[in-house]
């Protein structure tokens, strides 16, 4: 496990301590580990849609390449557009 150091404002410290008290966190490290997990699993809907669309596009491109239908470079494909 690595150690991370950073500074937060006095107001942020008060907010963190208030949240820690209300939610029962025993130390700041535990609280910030929770924040990382929360951020990871509760991304914005827009970001979730973008990641899903990117994954679907990647799957489509892999299938086209596997079937031999994606042999031209991007420049060649867009030349007549």
Secondary structure, DSSP 8 states (H G I E B T S, - for coil): ---------HHHHHHHHHHHHHHT--SHHHHHHHHHHHHHHS--HHHHHHHHHHHHHHHHHHHHHHTT---S-HHHHHTT-
